[in-house]
Amino acid sequence: MEIKTPYLLFLGDAPDQPAAKTALGVVDWRPEWCVGQLRLPGCKADAGVPDLTIGEAVAKGAKTLVIGVVNSGGVLPHSWVETIVTALEAGLDVASGLHRRLQSIPEVNAAAEKHGRALHNLRTPAEEFTTGKGAHRTGKRVLTVGTDCNVGKKYTALALEREMRERGLKADFRATGQTGVLISRRGTSVDAVIADFISGAAEWLSPSNDDDHWDLVEGQGSIWHPSFAGVTLGLLHGAQPDAVVLCHEPTRTKMRGTDYPLPSIRSTIDTILHLGRLTNPAIQCVGIAVNTSQLPEGEVARYLKGLEREHGLPATDPIRHGVGPIVDRLLACVP
Amino acid sequence: MEIKTPYLLFLGDAPDQPAAKTALGVVDWRPEWCVGQLRLPGCKADAGVPDLTIGEAVAKGAKTLVIGVVNSGGVLPHSWVETIVTALEAGLDVASGLHRRLQSIPEVNAAAEKHGRALHNLRTPAEEFTTGKGAHRTGKRVLTVGTDCNVGKKYTALALEREMRERGLKADFRATGQTGVLISRRGTSVDAVIADFISGAAEWLSPSNDDDHWDLVEGQGSIWHPSFAGVTLGLLHGAQPDAVVLCHEPTRTKMRGTDYPLPSIRSTIDTILHLGRLTNPAIQCVGIAVNTSQLPEGEVARYLKGLEREHGLPATDPIRHGVGPIVDRLLACVP
């Protein structure tokens, strides 16, 4: 079921900007869907859209209240429940990135049933998945992969979608995490599905399509991350990508949440291609997307040039320079 | 929570022997725990243990009724529910390999609560897992891996446990599937955990232990299976094995449930070691366990000799010949 737009972004009493990163991600990529934000007293985050009451948002056409903020301690404050119920009564659906399912909050569940509103839990798959089949599907697919978690895989897939659409190509971002689902109104958090169904969920996510249609699939984790490699591999097999784009953050030394050193770009690409050939023998890597925000300004160009020479691939920072060279390579390499 | 033994095996109205394979697996490895079987009219399976009523089983000391049979169509027949409730009233716990949770059957749930009995759902993890940490644990671990699903990974891990215990070693089989959980009274179906927690579940399963203690971890799936490789990889990373044993069925040409050709033994071992080095840099392969039941009798010895020459590893059929040579190699290679 698609999440209805436009959105009213609920930021609660977020203690800082990072706590609201889901809401901020939606504004980054779909500002036209965000009529405003609703902040409670003490909120330190700002999505840069107008502050609106629920009534004002409804008058501006809002269809869904998006809880795009992490609540500290995991306990849902009473003031949040009140806001959610008021939104349902005013005619909004609610989409939540909280761990707790909205249906498990009695007041919220009762209000949704009474007013016939939809409750979307972005962290809980709404679909019944099956095991992956590994059968070939029509259409073309790109998957973003990374040397680590949080190195720009979602951002890069979205930048590819934007660039390809600007070139008049049929291109759809396919979301595998909660922020991505809000941005595309559809998708699933693949890390929350039953382990047996990871590749099946990825197959559901990027079904057969026109021969000239591109799916840009948001990657998860890293094939070298000791916590999440299983999810990464199931997603790789299910997405059966024709091409991958390697995402990297050059100043990071340890893999997120671990004492493991960051793997090399080379070994990550090689291993992804080795494993990915199972479900798509023609898989290739068409570029390197680098988050250079932590590099000294003067080193960026030299660093990217070095990567291009070393790997024979276009290397670019999607935020600074866009992904034009990667799309050029993609279109040249995938028939 | 450990499942209490001994067991009364419930075979229901199993249409054939394969339908009761969970019960048969328990009898194979823990005959001393199986006081008898309970079969309904029309049952075509036979576990080779005495037919007992629930009252007779209780008198013989049974503690748990084990539903070790697949029900056709997924609907739970009323006669089964009646039997389960009678068992609970008679003082037995119930362990079930059915997809449907026992607690979701109102009569069963009520009887369990009333009589204070435990309900074990072997396909639904009872633990709350977290993400894997990848931290080194003490003790030694062996994981069975395979060129495909259903090639003897559970059987081989159990045969290793038996051989090592006979040699006076500290060795524990660690179950990752429902039959294995019944055989070891503990464990979890790793393919049923949330994808994010696969490696975390494997870490929980084989915790730190004495330096001279061996965990024999039951493998799942295959690193080259398009449906299940994610589970296989998460289990590999979480188990952080010092050694793996490769399991193979030589007459199979397609991977189970797919049109994919069986991968080679060589590429399976190489890929497992390449990926497994992440959480255990000393990982090695110490043997090949072959299910030769489908090979012509006269070819078995020559086939195994050929494998030994080709791979420089002991190759044996655990059922025909035991796993002595593999344990010899293991003890010689893992300090």
Interface residues (C-beta under 8 A of the other chain):
Chain A: T131 G132 K133 G134 A135 V190 D191 A192 V193 I194 A195 D196 I198 S199 G200 I223 W224 P226 S227 F228 A229 G230 V231 T232 L233 G234 L235 H237 G257 T258 D259 Y260 T271 H274 L275 L278 T279
Chain B: T131 G132 K133 G134 A135 V190 D191 A192 V193 I194 A195 D196 I198 S199 G200 I223 W224 P226 S227 F228 A229 G230 V231 T232 L233 G234 L235 H237 G257 T258 D259 Y260 T271 H274 L275 L278 T279
